[in-house]
């Protein structure tokens, strides 16, 4: 019920904001929006087309499904998302300033395009975000790992999950560090670090290729 009330309030705010937002707005860059969404938002929000499975915040496909079925248009969804990105609720765990200005417009435009839309992204859009990431550093960034984990060499300061600095020597690892990290990526609830909860980190099984998994494992272990 609370989610429905918040959505209705957001719809009203977006309806007022949309005429102003549309006036003189540059054409959104959906590829940039998708890449930024996976980096900045995907660790907390699920969005099928973006391949994200975050569980801390609302599943965006589910959140807008009923409203879309009742006839709201995707431009209204875009307006709601843009408003939430720029002005999160005061009691929300979502931080302000994750993306701003044109980047915020691009993220909102991509979510408005992608939310609860069946099928897969095509062409250049399919390569945005995780699809085009090949090195461990690129994959770490594109997968949104920095939103939850600290990793100094990546400039990441997340605190939701354990620090990944000196991961290879972690006392949580039993057996091969490579096997431990791989399992953490594919079945995270099987290897929950001490002091942290299960059910927070999403699985990347089916979201990353074998080559991407291997590149990320090597990057995290410092190879």
C-alpha positions as CSV (number, residue, x, y, z in Angstrom):
1,X,0.0,0.0,0.0
2,X,2.8,2.4,0.9
3,X,4.5,1.7,-2.5
4,X,1.2,2.5,-4.3
5,X,0.8,5.8,-2.4
6,X,4.4,6.8,-3.1
7,X,3.9,5.9,-6.8
8,X,0.7,8.0,-7.0
9,X,2.5,11.0,-5.4
10,X,5.4,10.6,-7.8
11,X,2.9,10.4,-10.7
12,X,1.4,13.7,-9.7
13,X,4.8,15.4,-9.3
14,X,6.0,14.0,-12.6
15,X,2.8,15.3,-14.4
16,X,3.7,18.8,-13.3
17,X,7.3,18.5,-14.1
18,X,7.1,16.9,-17.6
19,X,6.0,20.0,-19.6
20,X,9.0,21.8,-18.2
21,X,11.4,18.9,-18.7
22,X,10.3,18.4,-22.3
23,X,10.8,22.0,-23.2
24,X,14.2,22.5,-24.9
25,X,15.5,19.1,-23.7
26,X,18.3,17.5,-25.7
27,X,17.7,14.1,-27.2
28,X,18.6,11.5,-24.5
29,X,21.5,9.1,-25.0
30,X,20.0,5.7,-24.1
31,X,23.3,4.0,-24.2
32,X,24.8,6.4,-21.7
33,X,21.7,6.0,-19.6
34,X,22.0,2.2,-19.6
35,X,25.7,2.3,-18.8
36,X,25.2,4.7,-15.9
37,X,22.2,2.8,-14.6
38,X,24.1,-0.5,-14.4
39,X,27.0,1.3,-12.7
40,X,25.2,3.5,-10.3
41,X,21.7,1.9,-9.7
42,X,21.9,-1.7,-10.6
43,X,23.4,-2.9,-7.3
44,X,20.1,-1.8,-5.6
45,X,17.5,-2.1,-8.4
46,X,16.4,-4.9,-10.6
47,X,15.7,-4.0,-14.3
48,X,15.4,-6.8,-16.7
49,X,16.7,-5.2,-19.9
50,X,19.7,-3.8,-18.0
51,X,20.5,-7.2,-16.6
52,X,20.5,-5.9,-13.0
53,X,19.2,-7.8,-10.0
54,X,19.6,-5.5,-7.0
55,X,17.3,-6.2,-4.1
56,X,17.9,-3.2,-1.8
57,X,15.6,-0.9,-3.7
58,X,12.4,-1.6,-5.6
59,X,12.3,-3.9,-8.6
60,X,11.6,-1.3,-11.3
61,X,9.8,-3.6,-13.7
62,X,7.4,-4.7,-11.0
63,X,7.0,-1.2,-9.6
64,X,5.7,0.3,-12.8
65,X,3.9,-2.7,-14.3
66,X,0.5,-2.0,-13.0
67,X,0.6,1.7,-13.9
68,X,1.8,1.0,-17.4
69,X,-1.0,-1.6,-17.8
70,X,-3.5,1.1,-16.8
71,X,-2.3,3.4,-19.5
72,X,0.4,5.8,-18.2
73,X,2.9,6.5,-20.9
74,X,6.6,5.9,-20.7
75,X,7.4,9.6,-20.7
76,X,5.6,9.8,-17.4
77,X,7.7,7.0,-16.1
78,X,10.7,8.8,-17.2
79,X,9.6,11.9,-15.4
80,X,9.0,10.0,-12.2
81,X,12.4,8.4,-12.3
82,X,14.1,11.7,-13.1
83,X,12.4,13.3,-10.1
84,X,13.4,10.4,-7.8
85,X,17.0,10.5,-9.0
86,X,17.4,14.2,-8.4
87,X,15.3,14.4,-5.2
88,X,15.2,11.1,-3.3
89,X,12.7,11.0,-0.4
90,X,14.2,12.3,2.9
91,X,13.9,8.9,4.6
92,X,15.1,6.9,1.6
93,X,18.3,4.9,1.6
94,X,18.9,6.1,-2.0
95,X,21.6,8.8,-2.0
96,X,21.2,12.1,-3.8
97,X,23.6,13.1,-6.6
98,X,24.3,9.6,-8.0
99,X,23.9,11.2,-11.4
100,X,23.1,14.8,-12.3
101,X,22.3,17.1,-15.2
102,X,22.3,15.4,-18.6
103,X,23.4,12.0,-17.1
104,X,20.3,12.0,-14.9
105,X,18.1,12.7,-18.0
106,X,19.8,9.8,-19.8
107,X,19.3,7.4,-16.9
108,X,15.6,8.4,-16.6
109,X,15.1,8.0,-20.3
110,X,16.6,4.6,-20.4
111,X,14.5,3.4,-17.4
112,X,11.4,4.8,-19.1
113,X,12.3,3.0,-22.3
114,X,13.2,-0.3,-20.7
115,X,11.0,-0.8,-17.7
116,X,8.7,-3.9,-18.0
117,X,9.4,-4.0,-21.8
118,X,9.9,-7.6,-23.0
119,X,12.8,-8.7,-25.1
120,X,16.5,-7.7,-25.2
121,X,18.2,-4.5,-26.1
122,X,19.5,-4.5,-29.7
123,X,22.5,-2.9,-31.6
124,X,24.6,-0.4,-29.8
125,X,22.3,-0.4,-26.8
126,X,23.0,-4.1,-26.2
127,X,26.7,-3.3,-25.9
128,X,26.1,-0.6,-23.3
129,X,26.8,-1.5,-19.7
130,X,27.8,-5.0,-19.0
131,X,27.5,-6.1,-22.6
132,X,30.5,-4.1,-23.8
133,X,32.7,-4.6,-20.7
134,X,35.7,-6.9,-21.3
135,X,38.4,-6.1,-18.7
136,X,38.1,-6.8,-15.0
137,X,38.1,-3.1,-14.2
138,X,35.4,-2.4,-16.8
139,X,33.2,-5.2,-15.6
140,X,33.6,-4.1,-11.9
141,X,32.4,-0.6,-12.9
142,X,29.7,-1.7,-15.3
143,X,28.2,-4.3,-12.8
144,X,27.8,-1.6,-10.2
145,X,30.1,-3.3,-7.7
146,X,31.4,0.0,-6.4
147,X,27.9,0.8,-5.1
148,X,28.3,-1.9,-2.4
149,X,32.1,-2.7,-2.0
150,X,35.2,-0.8,-1.2
151,X,38.1,-1.4,-3.6
152,X,40.8,1.2,-3.5
153,X,42.3,0.7,-6.9
154,X,38.8,1.2,-8.4
155,X,38.1,4.3,-6.3
156,X,35.2,2.4,-4.8
157,X,34.0,3.2,-1.2
158,X,30.8,1.1,-0.9
159,X,29.9,-0.1,2.6
160,X,26.9,-2.4,2.0
161,X,29.1,-5.4,1.3
162,X,32.6,-6.4,2.5
163,X,35.7,-4.6,1.5
164,X,37.5,-6.2,-1.5
165,X,40.9,-4.7,-0.7
166,X,43.3,-7.6,0.1
167,X,40.7,-10.1,-0.9
168,X,43.2,-12.8,-1.7
169,X,44.3,-12.9,2.0
170,X,40.8,-12.7,3.5
171,X,40.1,-15.0,6.5
172,X,36.7,-15.8,4.9
173,X,38.4,-17.8,2.1
174,X,38.6,-21.5,2.6
175,X,40.4,-23.2,-0.2
176,X,41.2,-21.6,-3.5
177,X,40.8,-17.8,-3.7
178,X,39.8,-18.1,-7.3
179,X,37.1,-20.7,-6.5
180,X,35.8,-18.6,-3.6
181,X,35.4,-15.4,-5.7
182,X,33.8,-17.3,-8.5
183,X,31.3,-18.9,-6.2
184,X,30.6,-15.5,-4.6
185,X,29.8,-14.1,-8.0
186,X,27.6,-17.0,-9.1
187,X,26.0,-18.1,-5.8
188,X,26.6,-15.2,-3.4
189,X,24.5,-16.6,-0.6
190,X,26.7,-19.7,-0.4
191,X,29.7,-17.7,0.7
192,X,28.5,-14.8,2.9
193,X,31.3,-12.9,4.5
194,X,31.3,-12.6,8.3
195,X,29.3,-9.7,9.6
196,X,27.1,-9.4,6.4
197,X,23.7,-10.7,5.5
198,X,22.6,-13.1,2.8
199,X,20.1,-12.1,0.2
200,X,21.7,-8.7,-0.6
201,X,24.2,-9.4,-3.4
202,X,22.7,-10.5,-6.7
203,X,24.0,-13.5,-8.6
204,X,25.8,-12.8,-11.9
205,X,25.1,-16.2,-13.3
206,X,23.7,-15.8,-16.8
207,X,24.5,-12.0,-16.6
208,X,28.3,-12.3,-17.2
209,X,30.0,-14.6,-19.7
210,X,32.6,-17.1,-18.6
211,X,35.3,-14.8,-19.9
212,X,33.9,-11.8,-18.0
213,X,33.7,-13.9,-14.8
214,X,37.3,-14.9,-15.2
215,X,38.5,-11.4,-15.9
216,X,36.6,-10.1,-12.9
217,X,38.0,-12.8,-10.6
218,X,41.6,-12.0,-11.7
219,X,41.0,-8.2,-11.3
220,X,39.6,-8.7,-7.7
221,X,42.5,-10.9,-6.7
222,X,45.0,-8.5,-8.1
223,X,46.3,-10.6,-11.0
